[in-house]
Amino acid sequence: MTPPGAGHKSVLEGPDIRRALTRIAHEILERTKGGGDVVLLGIQTRGVTLARRLAAKLEEVEGRRVPWGSLDVTMYRDDLRLKPARALGRTEMPPEGVDDRIVVLVDDVLFSGRTVRAALDALNDLGRPRAVQLAVLVDRGHRELPIRADYVGKNLPTSKRETVKVLLTENDDRDAVTLGPAHSGGPSTRSDGRGRR
């Protein structure tokens, strides 16, 4: 039996992910002039973990709490009728809300752009931010919509036949980003971050 993740090579390990998130946190603070009105919203599932980590980094640097929450985009996706039913995640808004604030959407992998489009639709139902930005750990290219990340941990050139898998300690007991053949079996074939995002 082939072990899960067989054939996948590691392109980022724990220290690389920590450095990428530290850099993104500093870029957010610079671009938003100190981040005083920033709200981080992580896109389910691993985007939520990354948003939590980014909020901690921002607080570490600025010495004040940065509100963060989670955004489930399942019901806003344009491929619902094409894929099997999936479990709904949770949308949790910080008490500050999003009205007239700078919302930074956080996700693990940017691929087609369709997940981000769904997140923008979901956000539209929650309030009216002053601006919306996007932070991703990995941008793997192959956009199908005109969507660009404002903050990128790593640009990773890939083939459409490859799968990018993000592992985070809170979800997977390990921090890593791996690249391997699509449909290689195991958890790498999940749709959360690997498919047409």
C-alpha positions in Angstrom: 0.0 0.0 0.0 1.4 3.4 -1.0 1.7 5.7 2.1 -0.2 9.1 2.0 1.8 11.8 0.3 4.1 9.3 -1.5 5.7 10.9 -4.4 5.4 14.4 -2.9 8.5 16.5 -2.4 8.7 19.1 0.3 9.1 22.7 -1.0 8.6 24.5 2.4 9.3 23.2 5.9 8.3 24.7 9.3 11.0 27.4 9.5 10.3 28.5 5.9 6.6 28.9 6.7 7.3 30.8 9.9 9.6 33.2 7.9 7.0 33.6 5.2 4.3 34.5 7.7 6.7 36.9 9.5 7.4 38.7 6.2 3.7 38.8 5.3 2.9 40.3 8.7 5.5 43.1 8.2 4.2 43.8 4.7 0.6 44.1 6.0 1.8 46.5 8.7 3.7 48.6 6.2 0.9 48.7 3.6 -1.8 49.5 6.1 0.2 52.0 8.1 0.4 50.0 11.3 -2.6 47.8 10.9 -4.8 49.7 13.3 -8.0 49.0 11.3 -7.1 45.6 9.9 -9.3 42.5 10.3 -8.0 39.1 9.2 -10.5 36.6 7.9 -9.2 33.1 7.2 -10.9 31.0 4.5 -11.8 27.6 5.8 -9.9 25.4 6.5 -6.2 26.1 6.7 -6.7 29.7 5.9 -8.2 30.0 9.4 -5.1 28.6 11.0 -2.9 30.9 9.0 -5.1 33.9 9.9 -4.7 33.0 13.6 -0.9 32.8 13.2 -0.7 36.1 11.3 -2.8 37.8 14.0 -0.3 36.6 16.7 2.6 37.9 14.6 1.0 41.3 14.1 0.3 41.5 17.8 3.9 40.5 18.6 5.2 43.3 16.4 2.7 46.1 17.2 1.8 45.2 20.8 -1.9 45.2 20.3 -4.6 42.6 19.4 -5.5 42.2 15.8 -9.1 40.9 15.3 -9.4 37.8 13.2 -12.2 35.4 12.2 -13.1 32.6 9.8 -15.1 32.6 6.6 -16.8 29.6 5.1 -17.4 30.0 1.4 -19.0 26.6 0.6 -22.4 28.0 -0.3 -20.9 30.7 -2.5 -18.9 28.4 -4.7 -19.7 28.1 -8.4 -18.9 24.4 -8.5 -21.4 23.2 -5.9 -23.5 21.3 -8.5 -20.4 19.7 -10.0 -18.9 18.2 -6.8 -20.2 15.9 -4.0 -21.7 17.6 -1.0 -19.2 18.9 1.5 -19.5 19.7 5.2 -20.2 23.3 6.0 -17.5 25.1 7.9 -18.0 28.0 10.3 -18.1 31.7 9.6 -17.0 33.6 12.8 -16.8 37.3 12.7 -14.8 39.3 15.3 -16.9 41.7 17.4 -15.4 44.6 15.5 -17.1 43.4 12.3 -15.8 44.4 8.9 -17.6 47.7 8.1 -15.2 50.4 7.1 -12.2 48.3 8.0 -9.4 46.8 5.9 -10.2 43.1 5.6 -7.3 40.8 4.7 -8.6 37.5 3.4 -6.1 34.7 4.3 -5.8 31.4 2.4 -3.3 28.6 2.1 -3.1 28.1 -1.7 -4.2 30.4 -4.5 -4.9 28.5 -7.7 -7.8 29.3 -10.1 -9.1 32.2 -8.0 -12.6 30.7 -7.7 -12.4 30.3 -3.9 -11.4 33.9 -3.5 -14.3 35.0 -5.7 -16.6 33.0 -3.5 -15.0 34.6 -0.4 -15.7 38.1 -1.8 -19.3 37.2 -2.4 -19.6 35.8 1.2 -17.9 39.0 2.6 -20.4 41.1 0.7 -23.2 39.6 2.7 -21.4 40.3 6.0 -20.7 44.0 5.7 -18.9 46.7 3.7 -15.2 46.9 4.2 -13.2 50.0 3.2 -10.8 47.7 1.3 -10.2 44.0 0.8 -6.7 42.5 0.4 -5.6 38.9 0.0 -2.7 37.0 1.7 -1.8 33.5 0.7 0.9 31.1 1.8 1.4 29.7 -1.7 0.5 31.1 -5.2 0.7 28.3 -7.6 -0.5 30.1 -10.7 -3.1 28.9 -13.3 -5.6 31.7 -12.6 -9.0 31.4 -14.2 -10.3 34.7 -12.9 -8.5 38.1 -12.7 -7.5 37.8 -9.0 -4.1 38.6 -7.6 -2.7 38.2 -4.1 -1.4 41.3 -2.2 0.8 39.2 0.0 2.4 35.9 -1.0 4.6 33.6 1.1 5.9 31.7 -1.9 5.3 31.8 -5.7 5.4 28.1 -6.7 5.4 27.4 -10.4 3.4 24.2 -11.0 1.8 22.1 -13.6 -2.0 21.6 -13.5 -1.2 17.9 -13.2 0.5 18.5 -9.9 -1.0 18.8 -6.4 0.1 21.3 -3.8 -0.5 20.2 -0.2 -0.3 22.5 2.8 0.3 20.8 6.1 -0.1 22.8 9.4 0.7 21.6 12.8 -2.8 22.5 14.2 -4.5 20.5 11.4 -1.9 17.9 10.4 0.7 17.6 13.2 3.4 19.0 10.9 4.3 22.2 9.1 5.2 21.7 5.4 4.2 22.5 1.8 4.6 19.6 -0.6 4.3 19.2 -4.3 3.5 16.0 -6.1 1.5 14.3 -8.8 -2.3 14.7 -8.7 -4.4 11.8 -7.5 -1.5 10.2 -5.8 -3.8 8.8 -3.1 -4.1 9.8 0.6 -5.1 13.2 1.9 -3.3 15.2 -0.8 -6.3 14.7 -3.1 -8.7 16.6 -0.8 -10.4 19.6 -2.3 -9.5 22.1 0.5 -6.6 23.9 -1.0 -5.6 21.4 -3.6 -8.3 21.6 -6.3 -9.7 24.4 -8.4 -9.3 27.3 -6.0 
